[in-house]
Each structure stands twice: as C-alpha cells, then as structure tokens.
Amino acid sequence: MGRRKKIVEECETLMSDPEHIRNIAIAAHVDHGKTTLTDNLLAGAGMISDDTAGEQLAMDTEEDEQERGITIDAANVSMTHEYEDKNHLINLIDTPGHVDFGGDVTRAMRAVDGALVVVDAVEGAMPQTETVLRQALREGVKPTLFINKVDRLISELQEGPEEMQNRLLNVIDDVNELIRGMTEEMDDIEDWTVSVEEGTVGFGSALYKWGVSMPSMQRTGIDFGEIMELERADKRQELHERSPLSDVVLDMVCEHFPNPVDAQPMRVPRIWRGDDESDLADDMRLVNEDGEVVLMVTDIGVDPHAGEIAAGRVFSGTLEKGQELYVSGTAGKNRIQSVGIYMGGEREEVDHVPAGNIAAVTGLKDAIAGSTVSSVEMTPFESIEHISEPVITKSVEAQNMDDLPNLIKTLQQVAKEDPTIQIEINEDTGEHLISGQGELHLEVIGQRIERNQGIPINTGEPIVVYREAVQSESREVEGRSPNNHNRFYITVEPLGDDIVETIKMGEASMDMPELERREALQEAGMDKDDSQNIEHIHGTNILLDETKGIQHLNETMELVIEGLEEALDDGPLAAEPVEGSLLRLHDARLHEDAIHRGPAQVIPAVREAVHNALIDADIKLMEPIQQVRIDVPNDHMGAASGEIQGRRGRVDDMYQEGDLMVVEGVAPVDEMIGFSSDIRSATEGRASWNTENAGFQVMADNLQPEKITEIRERKGMKTELPAAIDYF
C-alpha cells in the first residue's frame, strides 16, 4: 500500500498546478481495445502490475462487464507521468464503445479537454468512431489518434511494409476527413486534424503492450522494419521493453492535449451561456482556485458504503468537505460530505480538489448527471445533449409484491445515473416501463437490478417506442370546454426538419435569452414573425400565440400549456408522443369569471382542440429506424442482405473492403428485435454487424391501422379510433 499512498500524495501536489494537468477520455468503436489500452497506461504509471495488464481489465469493475468483455460504465482514473523532466497529473475516463451506452460518452466529453480516439488497424474507422468523434468535437474537445492491433496486420494478414503503410495512412485519412467535415463550421477551432509528423498519431498493440509514434522512434531508434522483425520472431516482450506503449501514449497526452488553463477559455463559451463579462466567467477562464466554486456533474455512481457519488469537472474554485452548494434546478443547498479523486476503480479521499481537476463528491443528494453545482446561484451549463433517444421499452415487474417499494427506488436511481434511460412508474398496475437505447442496454439494466439489488423481476417482451407526426396543414379547429363557456381556435402544421434538429440539439430552447432563440430558429428556416410569437416549446413542438388582446388569457396561459403538453405527450392515434408540429393559437373565448375557466374547463378544451387539429393535419405514426452495417465474407453476402430485406429494410450499398463485403442499409427497430441470433445462423456466425439509431420515419400506410390497433390494445385503450380519423 506504501506505493499507492505515494501516488496519491504525488497527485495531491500536482492538483494545484493546472499547467501540468491533462483531463482526457479514451473513446472508440466497440471492441477496438480502449479498456486494454487503459490497463497498459495504469501499468505504465505503476498502478497495476505489468504482467496482468491487458488481461486484468482493471477499469471494467462490474461483474457483467468482465463476463461480456465490454465496457458499460465510463470509469475514471488519475495517474502521474513524467514528461520532459516534469511530473504531470493525468485524469482519464475510459468510455464504453457500444452504441447502447453512448450517453456515457457524451457525458464524459463534458469533463475532459482531450480525447484519445482508438481505431482498430484491421477494421479501420467505423460508425461508432464517427459518433464518438462528433461527440468530442461538439464539446470542443481536441482529438488525437491511436491505431491499435497493428500486430494483427503483421502476424495474421502477413502484410509487407508497403501494404501496411498504405493501410495505416488510409485510416489516418479517414479520421481526418471526419474531423475536417465536423469542424468546418466551428470558428473557434483551428486545424485539429491528426498527423504522424506532428506526433498526434500513435501505433501499436495494446494486447502485447508495445507502441510507437514519430517522436518515440526518434527517441528509441526503433523503426517499423525492426518492429516487424521482432513481432514475426515472437519477441514481443523485448518489443514491449524497448518501446512501451504507455510511454508513447502518455507522452502524446502531455505534449498534444491542452491543459485546463489553455482549454477552459475556449470550452466555457461553448458549454455555458452565462454573462461572459462577469467575475464568475473570469474565474472559469482563469481556472481560479480561489474563485467561486463551479462543478459540472457528469456522472452519478453508487458506492455500497458511501451512497451516491457525483463525479465531474471543477471549472473554478476549490471543493472542500462541509461546503454548502447550490444544485441547478433544485431549491436550497446540499452539503458536501467528502471530496476525492479516482485511483483505478477506487476513490481516494483528499482534503480539497481545486479547479481544473475531475473530482468525486458525496453529499450532493439533489444532483443528477448534468447538474451544475456552485457556491453562488448562476446560469447553469448547457444541458448535455444526447445524440440518441430511447427507442425500445420493456415492462418490469417485481416477482414478489414485497419487493415493489424497493424496485421503484432502484428504477428511480437508474434514471438518475443514466439520463438516456426513461422510466414510467405505474403505481396502479405495478407494471413499470423502462425505455433505453437498445436491447442490450435494457438487458444489462435488468441484470443489474437482479444481481446488485437482489430483486427477482419479470421483464416483458421488448416494445418499440413510436412517435406521431403531422403531414400537412390543418384547418382552424375549435375546442370547447365542458361547460361551453370557453373556446380555443387552433391550427397545426409540420415544422421543418432543420428546426426540429435545432431544438433537439438544444440550440433553441425556452431557457435561453429570447433574442438568441429567435436567431437560432430563423437560421434554421423559421419565419421571422413566427419566431417572435413563441409561447412554449414542448419536446420538438412549438406553440405560437397569435391572439390579439384577449382578456384573461395571460392568467389562463399556464393551463393552456398544460392541456397542450398532455395532448402532445399522448397523440390521438395511439397515445405516443407527437413530434415536429407547429401549433398556432389564433383566438380564444374565455369566461369572465375565473371560477368558470379553471383547470377542469381549460385543459380538456385545449386537449380537444389540439387533437382535432392534429387529426385534420393528417397525423401518421412514425417508427424508429436503425442503420445497419454488416461485414461478411463473399459467399454469405446474399444471406446477409436477405436478413435486412426480410425485415422491411432496404439495402443502400454493398462494397468490398479488404477481404470482406460490406452491406449497408436501414431497417425498422421493430423488425430488428432478435436480429443477432438470426444473422448468426444465416451466415454461420461469420458476420459482424453494427446498428445505430437513425431517428424516425413515417410508417407505410397499409401497416398503420394494424399497428395503431395493436398499440391501443396493449395500452388498454378503446380500439375504435375517434370518428374524425377516417382516412385509413
């Protein structure tokens, strides 16, 4: 333990020297070797023994991660590394690569300034590589590249020096093309492409623990020719000793990633919309450890002993035990019980954590992933935008009624830890719905409830989440209150795709200054007058108030909005959420007497008006779709494309890549359930595939009635549709 204590002391000394701190994330496509690489770095920094690195998977601390061989939760670790005679503190987050856990990646990027993107030399840049790069660049996080599994090119594919060089250069070009495309419109980012000459690209093998980069070759004198000889002669241990992977990567981190002092002035304006003239803004830009405390919570975990732990980036001030801090969006203050840093999967308590570091705090009971925690009340950081939304739902019920209160508590905890999960708790039926990013996502959560909480549960078949969207413009529709004294006149029309996208990305919301919101929406193609009449945004729907001088409307507006939200959350077809509609309130007749225009009158009237307008605007059911990519040997190509076509999918492209055929296409999520076992048997297990959520599309007309009836039955609604829906 003496050794470890020494490392903790080193970290404590370095924490107050932001010039020598690097906050980084490791991100990649699933199975490209992030976690194995992290093991190497830990061994290089003396945190785990050299012999077990690569097999120990120190960062996959959960039992299910070890079993499945994938990372599910982002894990934090701090280590020290000497570079150019200076000790550096490196705070690293190992993120999951599987698409179902993309939310963890987005959140990790908020806490760091640099992203080490890992790409498999044999597979090259894959769909998820593109996603993690986009997540990094959107947060203003600088990328470098490590090409892993180079040993496979030498030993399995037996490539000569020239072939190998071409293959590696192609990978670098692909990654740079992605970076260029994504940063074109970003004014604050100079050229962030990676290059071998500059030392922002490394190569190697995480499994056999060796690595090289241009600077390391100059330092050790080893070149590619020699690497190939040693690798072919099975002298991998010698290769590891002469050019250890951890030195190559950690040197690259120290040299090419910005420290908090350089990074925060650029990152803060990207993620915070507060007053940039304020003292608080200065504290964050200057990484001022004596300033007001500002902590952005990016992760909530649970420690069986200490309870809830909030982890996140300290942008300003110094965290100490006993501080009373505000948590954005909640009233009152929370008191910090302990502060610490991560060493491997474990938390080490320290006296204080200053600005520029990643900290772990207990006692913030109101915080969720995405909260802003501070010593003064402040504009919170932008909410963390998740690229994908839940598309699949399962019902969960406790096998024993006695476990019910405990299950509800656990589900609420799950939603707090992972904002990409949505839960709906139904106290009446005891059936709870949990929605997530894919089958695996929900399967893992179900297993964890059983394993960690010891609650036996029954889970239902996976159900797909649908949306409802209007296709045309409605006539003006009247909604009347039950007492006939209040009337509302509404029309609805579809919103442009760019506008919907702007709302989804959080670039236009009701929390921002009105002027900024108007500009963002006009830029996305909204009419200037319309953008000035916005009363409310709900999901991706906008309400415009086009009424003129109606008495009592101001005090009734809150109820109007409530009715509107109810109507949009449960669309008229199958009570699925409505998206992308622009609603205009043209006129209203309100009763003089406040008693006769209360919630019981206004809410149903608005609800009726909205639903009838939606029906008049030709509302249709939208289903979620996925992009599918299958890599498969030539002789199984027909079977693979057949699997997509047989699922109401379409094949968009087929091309040769190396010795494999790649089939790309899209298919509805509903039809993709059970895909993994079918594709295995169709291709004798020779295919590897990948799916990514690709939004929603209108379902074919001939399938609509049947699907709507099926959903209504499942939800226990009347199966006959309202009379107005006669166009089926």
C-alpha positions in Angstrom: 0.0 0.0 0.0 3.0 2.3 0.5 3.4 2.7 -3.2 -0.2 3.7 -3.7 0.0 6.2 -0.9 2.9 7.8 -2.6 1.0 8.1 -5.9 -1.9 9.7 -4.0 0.5 12.2 -2.5 2.0 13.0 -5.9 -1.5 13.6 -7.3 -2.4 15.9 -4.4 0.7 18.0 -5.0 0.0 18.3 -8.8 -3.7 19.1 -8.4 -3.0 22.7 -7.7 -0.7 23.1 -10.7 -3.2 23.3 -13.6 -0.4 23.8 -16.2 0.6 20.2 -15.7 -2.9 18.6 -15.6 -4.4 16.8 -18.5 -8.1 15.7 -18.5 -8.7 13.1 -21.2 -11.2 10.5 -22.4 -10.5 7.4 -24.3 -13.2 6.7 -26.9 -13.7 4.3 -29.7 -15.9 1.9 -31.6 -16.8 -1.2 -29.6 -14.0 -3.8 -29.3 -11.3 -1.6 -30.7 -9.3 -2.0 -27.5 -9.9 1.0 -25.2 -10.0 -0.8 -21.9 -7.0 -3.0 -22.7 -5.1 0.2 -23.6 -6.2 1.8 -20.3 -4.7 -1.2 -18.5 -1.4 -0.5 -20.2 -1.4 3.1 -19.1 -2.2 2.1 -15.5 0.7 -0.3 -15.5 3.0 2.2 -17.0 2.1 4.6 -14.2 2.7 1.9 -11.7 -0.9 1.5 -10.6 -1.3 -2.2 -11.5 1.3 -4.9 -12.1 2.9 -5.0 -15.5 2.3 -8.7 -16.0 -1.5 -8.7 -15.8 -2.1 -5.5 -17.8 -4.3 -6.2 -20.8 -6.0 -9.2 -19.2 -7.0 -7.7 -15.9 -9.3 -5.1 -17.5 -8.9 -3.1 -14.3 -11.4 -0.5 -15.5 -14.3 -2.9 -16.1 -15.1 -3.2 -12.5 -18.5 -4.7 -12.8 -19.0 -8.4 -12.9 -21.2 -8.2 -16.0 -18.5 -6.1 -17.8 -15.9 -8.8 -17.2 -18.4 -11.5 -18.4 -19.4 -9.8 -21.6 -16.0 -8.4 -22.3 -17.3 -4.9 -22.9 -17.3 -1.6 -21.0 -20.7 -0.5 -19.9 -20.0 2.3 -17.5 -17.5 5.1 -18.1 -14.7 4.6 -15.4 -12.4 7.4 -14.1 -8.8 7.1 -13.0 -6.0 9.5 -12.1 -2.3 8.8 -12.7 1.0 10.6 -12.9 3.5 10.6 -15.8 6.9 12.2 -16.1 7.4 14.1 -19.4 10.4 16.3 -20.2 11.5 16.0 -16.5 8.2 17.4 -15.3 5.6 15.3 -13.5 2.1 15.5 -15.0 -1.3 14.6 -13.5 -3.5 12.8 -16.0 -7.2 12.3 -15.2 -8.6 9.7 -17.6 -12.1 8.5 -18.3 -12.4 5.1 -20.1 -15.7 5.3 -22.0 -17.9 2.5 -23.5 -17.9 1.9 -27.2 -21.2 0.0 -27.6 -23.8 2.2 -29.2 -26.3 1.4 -26.5 -24.2 3.3 -23.9 -23.5 6.4 -26.0 -24.9 8.6 -23.3 -21.9 7.8 -21.1 -19.5 9.0 -23.8 -21.3 12.4 -24.3 -21.2 13.0 -20.5 -17.5 12.0 -20.2 -16.6 14.5 -23.0 -18.1 17.3 -20.9 -15.5 16.7 -18.2 -12.3 16.5 -20.3 -10.3 18.6 -22.7 -8.8 15.9 -24.9 -10.0 12.7 -26.5 -7.7 9.8 -27.4 -9.6 8.1 -30.3 -8.7 4.4 -30.7 -9.1 2.7 -34.0 -8.6 -0.9 -34.9 -5.9 -1.2 -37.7 -7.8 -4.1 -39.3 -11.3 -2.7 -39.2 -10.5 1.0 -39.7 -12.8 3.8 -38.8 -16.3 2.5 -38.1 -19.7 4.1 -37.5 -19.2 4.4 -33.7 -15.7 6.0 -34.3 -17.6 8.7 -36.2 -20.1 9.1 -33.4 -17.5 9.5 -30.6 -15.5 12.0 -32.7 -18.6 14.0 -33.3 -19.4 14.0 -29.5 -15.9 15.1 -28.7 -15.8 17.9 -31.3 -19.2 19.2 -30.4 -18.0 19.7 -26.8 -14.8 21.5 -28.0 -12.6 18.5 -27.0 -9.3 18.1 -29.0 -8.7 14.6 -30.6 -5.5 12.5 -31.1 -5.5 9.1 -32.7 -4.1 5.8 -31.6 -4.2 2.9 -34.2 -4.4 -0.3 -32.2 -4.0 -4.0 -33.1 -1.1 -3.3 -35.6 0.2 -6.7 -34.6 -2.7 -8.3 -36.5 -1.6 -6.7 -39.8 1.9 -8.2 -39.3 1.1 -11.7 -38.0 -2.4 -12.5 -39.2 -2.6 -10.6 -42.5 1.1 -11.1 -43.2 1.3 -7.7 -44.8 4.6 -6.3 -46.2 5.9 -2.8 -45.2 4.3 -1.1 -48.1 0.8 -2.6 -47.8 0.9 -1.9 -44.2 1.9 1.7 -44.6 -0.9 2.3 -47.1 -3.4 0.7 -44.8 -2.4 2.9 -41.8 -2.3 6.0 -44.0 -5.9 5.2 -45.1 -7.1 5.0 -41.6 -5.5 8.4 -40.8 -7.0 10.0 -43.9 -10.5 8.6 -43.0 -10.3 10.0 -39.5 -9.0 13.4 -40.7 -11.8 13.6 -43.3 -14.3 13.1 -40.4 -12.6 15.8 -38.3 -12.5 18.2 -41.2 -16.2 17.7 -42.0 -17.2 18.2 -38.4 -15.1 21.3 -37.7 -15.7 23.2 -40.9 -18.3 25.4 -39.4 -16.6 25.9 -36.0 -14.9 29.3 -35.9 -13.1 28.7 -32.6 -11.2 25.5 -33.7 -8.1 25.8 -35.8 -6.8 22.8 -37.6 -7.4 19.8 -35.4 -6.6 17.1 -37.9 -4.0 14.5 -36.7 -0.7 13.8 -38.3 2.2 11.3 -37.9 4.8 14.0 -38.3 3.4 16.2 -35.6 3.2 13.3 -33.2 -0.6 13.3 -32.8 -0.9 9.7 -34.2 0.4 6.6 -32.4 0.5 3.0 -33.5 0.8 -0.2 -31.6 -0.7 -3.2 -29.9 -2.5 -2.9 -26.5 -2.6 -6.6 -26.1 1.2 -7.0 -26.5 1.9 -3.7 -24.8 4.2 -2.0 -27.4 3.6 1.2 -29.2 5.4 3.7 -31.5 5.0 7.3 -32.7 7.2 9.6 -34.7 8.7 11.2 -31.5 9.2 7.8 -29.8 11.1 6.4 -32.9 13.4 9.3 -32.7 13.9 8.7 -29.0 14.3 4.9 -29.1 15.7 4.4 -32.6 13.2 1.6 -33.3 11.7 1.8 -36.8 8.8 -0.1 -38.4 11.2 -2.6 -40.1 12.6 -3.7 -36.7 9.1 -3.9 -35.2 8.0 -6.3 -37.9 11.1 -8.4 -37.3 10.6 -8.6 -33.6 6.8 -9.2 -33.9 7.3 -12.0 -36.5 10.1 -13.6 -34.4 7.6 -13.6 -31.4 10.0 -11.3 -29.4 7.0 -9.3 -28.2 8.4 -9.0 -24.7 11.6 -7.4 -26.0 9.5 -5.1 -28.1 7.4 -4.0 -25.1 10.6 -3.3 -23.1 12.2 -1.3 -25.8 9.2 0.7 -26.8 6.5 0.5 -24.1 3.0 1.5 -25.2 2.3 3.6 -22.1 5.2 5.9 -22.6 4.2 6.6 -26.2 0.6 7.4 -25.3 1.3 9.3 -22.1 4.0 11.4 -23.8 1.5 12.2 -26.6 -1.1 13.2 -24.0 1.3 15.5 -22.2 2.6 17.1 -25.3 -0.5 17.5 -27.5 -3.5 17.8 -25.3 -4.3 21.3 -23.8 -4.1 21.8 -20.1 -7.1 23.4 -18.3 -5.5 26.8 -18.5 -5.4 26.7 -22.3 -8.7 24.7 -22.7 -11.1 26.4 -20.4 -11.2 29.9 -22.1 -12.3 28.0 -25.3 -14.6 25.4 -23.7 -16.5 27.6 -21.3 -18.2 29.8 -24.0 -19.2 26.5 -25.8 -21.0 25.0 -22.9 -22.1 28.0 -20.8 -24.5 30.7 -21.9 -24.0 33.0 -18.8 -22.7 36.6 -18.8 -19.1 36.4 -20.2 -18.3 39.8 -18.6 -18.9 38.5 -15.1 -16.4 37.7 -12.4 -17.6 34.1 -12.5 -16.7 33.9 -16.2 -13.2 35.2 -15.4 -12.8 32.6 -12.6 -13.7 29.8 -15.1 -11.5 31.2 -17.8 -8.5 31.6 -15.5 -9.1 28.2 -13.7 -9.0 30.3 -10.5 -8.8 28.0 -7.5 -9.7 30.9 -5.1 -12.8 31.8 -7.1 -16.4 30.8 -6.6 -16.9 27.0 -6.8 -18.3 25.7 -10.1 -18.6 22.0 -10.6 -20.3 20.3 -13.6 -21.6 16.9 -12.6 -21.1 14.4 -15.5 -21.7 11.1 -13.7 -23.6 9.7 -10.7 -22.5 6.4 -9.3 -23.4 4.4 -6.2 -20.9 3.1 -3.6 -22.4 0.5 -1.3 -20.7 2.2 1.7 -20.7 5.9 0.9 -24.0 6.1 -1.0 -24.3 8.3 -4.1 -21.1 9.7 -5.6 -21.2 12.6 -8.0 -18.2 12.9 -10.3 -17.5 15.9 -12.5 -15.2 18.6 -13.6 -14.3 21.5 -11.3 -14.2 24.6 -13.5 -13.5 27.1 -10.8 -12.9 27.4 -7.0 -11.8 24.6 -4.7 -14.1 21.8 -3.4 -13.9 21.1 0.3 -15.8 18.9 2.8 -18.6 20.8 4.5 -19.2 23.3 1.8 -22.9 24.2 1.2 -23.5 24.4 -2.6 -26.5 25.2 -4.9 -27.6 22.5 -7.3 -29.1 23.9 -10.5 -32.9 23.3 -10.9 -33.4 22.5 -7.2 -34.2 24.7 -4.1 -31.9 25.0 -1.1 -28.4 23.8 -0.7 -26.6 20.5 -0.4 -23.7 19.9 2.0 -20.6 18.1 0.7 -19.7 15.1 2.9 -16.4 14.1 1.3 -14.3 15.0 -1.7 -11.9 12.7 -3.5 -10.2 11.6 -6.7 -10.3 8.3 -8.6 -7.3 6.0 -8.5 -8.2 3.0 -10.7 -11.7 2.0 -9.9 -11.4 3.2 -6.3 -12.0 6.6 -4.7 -9.3 8.2 -2.5 -10.5 10.9 -0.2 -8.4 14.1 -0.1 -8.8 17.4 1.7 -9.7 19.5 -1.2 -9.9 19.5 -5.1 -9.0 22.7 -6.9 -10.2 24.0 -10.3 -9.1 22.1 -13.4 -9.5 18.6 -11.9 -12.0 15.8 -12.1 -13.4 15.2 -8.6 -15.7 12.7 -6.8 -18.0 14.1 -4.2 -20.5 12.7 -1.8 -23.4 14.5 -0.2 -24.9 16.2 -3.3 -28.2 14.4 -2.9 -30.1 16.6 -5.4 -27.6 16.3 -8.2 -28.2 14.2 -11.3 -25.8 13.7 -14.3 -25.8 17.1 -16.0 -26.3 19.3 -12.9 -24.4 22.5 -12.3 -23.2 22.7 -8.7 -21.9 26.1 -7.4 -21.3 28.3 -4.4 -23.3 31.2 -5.9 -26.5 31.0 -7.9 -25.6 31.0 -11.6 -26.8 30.3 -15.1 -26.4 26.5 -15.3 -24.2 24.9 -18.0 -26.0 23.9 -21.2 -27.8 20.6 -20.8 -25.8 17.7 -22.1 -27.4 16.8 -25.5 -27.7 13.1 -26.0 -27.4 12.2 -29.7 -29.9 9.3 -29.5 -33.2 9.0 -27.8 -34.9 5.9 -26.3 -36.3 3.6 -28.9 -37.1 0.4 -27.1 -39.2 -0.2 -23.9 -39.6 -3.2 -21.6 -42.0 -3.7 -18.8 -40.5 -4.7 -15.5 -42.4 -6.1 -12.5 -41.2 -7.5 -9.2 -41.8 -11.2 -8.8 -42.7 -10.7 -5.1 -45.0 -7.9 -4.1 -42.8 -7.2 -1.1 -40.0 -6.1 -3.3 -42.2 -3.4 -5.0 -41.1 -0.4 -3.0 -37.5 -1.4 -3.4 -37.9 -1.9 -7.1 -39.4 1.6 -7.6 -36.5 3.1 -5.6 -34.0 1.2 -7.8 -35.6 2.3 -11.0 -35.6 5.9 -9.9 -31.9 5.5 -9.1 -31.2 4.0 -12.5 -32.9 7.0 -14.2 -30.8 9.4 -12.1 -27.5 7.6 -13.0 -28.3 7.3 -16.7 -30.3 10.1 -18.3 -30.6 8.2 -21.6 -33.0 5.8 -19.7 -36.5 6.8 -19.2 -38.8 5.2 -16.6 -42.6 5.3 -16.2 -43.8 4.1 -12.9 -47.4 2.9 -12.8 -48.5 2.6 -9.2 -51.9 1.2 -10.1 -50.8 -1.8 -12.2 -47.4 -2.4 -10.6 -46.1 -2.6 -14.1 -43.2 -0.2 -14.7 -41.9 0.7 -18.2 -38.2 1.3 -18.7 -37.0 2.7 -22.1 -33.5 2.7 -23.4 -31.2 2.7 -26.4 -31.4 -0.9 -27.5 -32.0 -4.5 -26.4 -28.6 -4.8 -24.8 -29.0 -1.6 -22.8 -32.2 -2.8 -21.1 -30.9 -6.4 -20.7 -27.9 -5.1 -18.7 -30.0 -2.9 -16.5 -32.4 -5.8 -15.8 -29.5 -8.0 -14.9 -28.1 -5.3 -12.6 -31.3 -4.9 -10.7 -31.4 -8.7 -10.1 -27.8 -9.0 -9.3 -26.9 -5.9 -7.3 -30.2 -5.3 -5.6 -31.2 -8.9 -5.2 -34.7 -8.2 -6.6 -36.1 -11.0 -8.8 -38.0 -9.4 -11.7 -40.1 -10.4 -14.7 -39.4 -8.4 -17.8 -41.8 -8.3 -20.7 -41.0 -8.6 -24.4 -39.3 -5.6 -25.8 -41.7 -2.9 -27.1 -40.8 -0.3 -29.7 -41.4 3.4 -29.0 -43.3 5.2 -31.8 -44.0 8.8 -32.5 -46.8 10.6 -34.2 -46.3 13.5 -36.7 -48.5 15.6 -38.9 -48.0 15.5 -42.7 -49.9 18.6 -43.8 -51.6 21.8 -42.6 -54.9 21.7 -40.7 -57.9 23.9 -40.9 -58.8 26.1 -37.9 -60.2 23.8 -35.3 -62.4 24.7 -32.3 -62.0 23.2 -28.8 -64.9 23.7 -26.3 -64.8 23.4 -22.6 -67.2 21.0 -20.9 -69.3 24.0 -19.7 -69.3 25.5 -23.2 -68.1 28.9 -21.9 -64.5 28.7 -23.1 -63.4 28.1 -26.7 -59.9 27.8 -28.3 -59.1 28.1 -32.0 -56.0 26.3 -33.1 -54.3 25.2 -36.4 -51.3 22.9 -36.7 -48.7 22.3 -39.4 -45.4 20.4 -39.7 -42.1 22.0 -38.6 -39.1 22.0 -41.0 -36.6 19.3 -40.3 -33.8 21.8 -39.6 -36.0 23.5 -37.0 -36.7 20.1 -35.3 -32.9 19.4 -35.4 -32.1 22.8 -33.8 -34.5 22.1 -30.9 -33.2 18.5 -30.5 -29.6 19.7 -30.3 -30.6 22.2 -27.6 -29.7 25.2 -29.8 -33.1 26.7 -29.3 -34.9 26.4 -26.0 -37.1 28.3 -23.6 -34.2 28.7 -21.1 -32.2 30.9 -23.4 -32.5 34.6 -24.0 -35.3 35.3 -26.4 -33.1 37.1 -29.0 -30.7 34.2 -29.2 -33.6 31.7 -29.5 -35.2 33.8 -32.3 -31.9 33.9 -34.2 -31.3 30.2 -33.9 -34.8 29.4 -35.2 -34.6 31.9 -38.1 -31.3 30.4 -39.1 -33.0 27.0 -39.3 -35.6 28.5 -41.6 -38.4 29.7 -39.4 -40.4 32.7 -40.4 -39.4 35.9 -38.7 -42.8 36.8 -37.4 -43.4 33.3 -36.2 -40.1 33.3 -34.2 -41.3 36.3 -32.3 -44.6 34.7 -31.2 -43.2 31.7 -29.4 -45.1 31.0 -26.2 -43.8 27.5 -25.4 -41.6 24.7 -26.7 -42.6 21.1 -25.7 -40.3 18.3 -26.9 -39.9 19.2 -30.6 -43.2 21.0 -30.8 -43.7 24.8 -30.8 -46.8 26.8 -29.7 -47.2 30.3 -31.2 -49.6 32.8 -29.6 -51.2 34.7 -32.4 -54.0 36.2 -30.4 -54.6 39.9 -30.0 -55.6 41.5 -26.7 -57.8 38.8 -25.3 -58.8 39.4 -21.7 -57.7 36.9 -19.0 -55.6 35.0 -21.5 -52.4 35.8 -19.6 -53.5 34.1 -16.4 -55.1 31.2 -18.3 -52.0 30.6 -20.4 -50.4 28.2 -17.9 -53.5 25.9 -18.1 -53.4 26.2 -21.9 -49.8 25.0 -21.9 -50.7 22.2 -19.5 -53.5 21.0 -21.8 -51.2 21.3 -24.8 -48.5 19.2 -23.2 -51.0 16.5 -22.2 -52.3 16.4 -25.8 -48.8 16.2 -27.3 -47.5 13.5 -24.9 -50.4 11.2 -25.8 -51.1 11.7 -29.5 -54.6 11.0 -30.9 -53.6 7.8 -32.8 -52.0 5.6 -30.2 -51.1 7.9 -27.3 -47.5 8.0 -28.5 -45.6 11.3 -28.3 -46.2 13.9 -31.0 -43.1 15.4 -32.7 -42.3 18.3 -35.0 -45.5 20.2 -35.0 -46.1 24.0 -35.1 -49.3 24.9 -33.3 -50.9 28.3 -33.6 -53.4 29.6 -31.1 -55.4 32.0 -33.2 -58.2 33.0 -30.9 -59.8 32.2 -27.6 -63.2 33.0 -25.9 -62.8 32.9 -22.1 -65.5 33.2 -19.4 -65.4 36.4 -17.4 -65.4 34.6 -14.1 -62.2 32.8 -13.1 -64.2 30.0 -11.4 -65.6 29.0 -14.8 -62.2 28.9 -16.6 -60.3 26.7 -14.2 -58.2 23.6 -15.0 -61.3 21.3 -15.3 -62.6 23.5 -18.2 -59.5 24.8 -20.0 -57.3 21.7 -20.1 -59.9 19.4 -21.8 -60.9 22.2 -24.2 -57.3 22.7 -25.3 -56.6 19.0 -25.4 -59.6 18.5 -27.7 -58.6 21.4 -30.0 -55.1 20.1 -30.3 -56.1 16.5 -31.0 -58.7 17.5 -33.6 -56.2 19.8 -35.3 -53.6 17.1 -35.4 -56.1 14.7 -36.9 -57.1 17.3 -39.5 -53.4 17.7 -40.4 -53.2 14.1 -41.4 -51.2 12.7 -38.5 -49.4 9.5 -39.0 -47.5 7.0 -36.9 -43.7 7.2 -37.2 -41.5 4.3 -36.4 -37.8 4.3 -35.2 -35.3 3.0 -37.7 -31.7 1.8 -37.5 -28.8 2.0 -39.8 -27.3 -1.5 -40.2 -23.9 -2.3 -41.4 -22.9 -6.0 -41.9 -19.3 -7.1 -42.7 -19.4 -10.6 -44.1 -17.3 -13.0 -46.4 -18.4 -13.0 -50.1 -20.2 -16.3 -50.1 -22.6 -15.2 -47.3 -23.4 -11.8 -48.8 -26.7 -12.9 -50.2 -27.8 -14.3 -46.8 -26.8 -11.1 -45.1 -28.6 -8.7 -47.4 -31.6 -11.1 -47.3 -31.7 -10.6 -43.5 -32.1 -6.8 -44.0 -34.7 -7.1 -46.8 -36.7 -9.7 -45.0 -37.2 -7.2 -42.2 -38.9 -4.4 -44.2 -35.5 -2.9 -44.6 -33.7 -1.6 -47.7 -30.1 -2.2 -48.7 -28.4 1.1 -49.7 -24.9 -0.1 -50.6 -22.7 -3.1 -51.0 -18.9 -2.8 -51.5 -15.7 -4.8 -51.0 -13.5 -3.8 -48.1 -10.3 -5.9 -47.7 -11.4 -9.5 -47.9 -14.9 -8.8 -46.7 -18.1 -7.5 -48.3 -19.9 -4.7 -46.5 -23.6 -4.4 -46.7 -25.2 -1.1 -45.5 -28.9 -0.4 -45.1 -31.7 0.7 -42.8 -34.5 -1.3 -41.1 -37.2 -0.6 -38.6 -36.2 -1.2 -35.0 -39.4 -3.2 -34.5 -38.1 -5.8 -37.1 -34.6 -5.8 -35.7 -35.5 -7.5 -32.4 -33.9 -10.9 -32.4 -31.6 -9.9 -35.3 -28.5 -11.1 -33.6 -29.4 -14.7 -33.5 -30.9 -14.7 -37.0 -27.9 -13.2 -38.7 -25.6 -15.7 -36.9 -27.4 -18.6 -38.2 -27.9 -17.2 -41.7 -24.1 -16.6 -42.1 -22.8 -19.5 -40.0 -21.6 -17.0 -37.4 -19.2 -15.3 -39.9 -20.8 -11.9 -40.0 -20.0 -9.0 -37.7 -22.6 -6.2 -37.7 -23.4 -2.9 -36.2 -26.6 -0.9 -35.7 -27.1 2.7 -35.0 -30.3 4.6 -34.3 -31.3 6.8 -37.2 -34.4 8.7 -36.0 -38.0 8.1 -37.0 -39.7 7.7 -40.3 -43.4 7.6 -41.4 -44.7 4.0 -41.4 -46.2 2.6 -44.6 -49.9 3.4 -44.9 -51.0 -0.2 -45.2 -49.3 -1.0 -41.9 -50.7 1.9 -40.0 -54.2 0.7 -38.9 -52.9 -2.7 -37.7 -50.0 -1.2 -35.7 -52.2 1.5 -34.2 -54.8 -1.0 -33.1 -52.1 -3.2 -31.6 -50.6 -0.4 -29.5 -54.1 0.8 -28.4 -54.8 -2.8 -27.2 -51.6 -3.0 -25.4 -52.2 0.2 -23.6 -55.8 -0.8 -22.7 -57.4 2.0 -24.8 -60.6 1.7 -26.8 -59.6 0.1 -30.1 -62.0 2.1 -32.2 -60.4 5.4 -33.3 -62.1 8.8 -33.0 -64.6 9.2 -35.9 -62.5 12.1 -37.3 -59.7 9.7 -38.2 -61.4 8.3 -41.3 -58.6 8.4 -43.8 -57.4 4.8 -43.1 
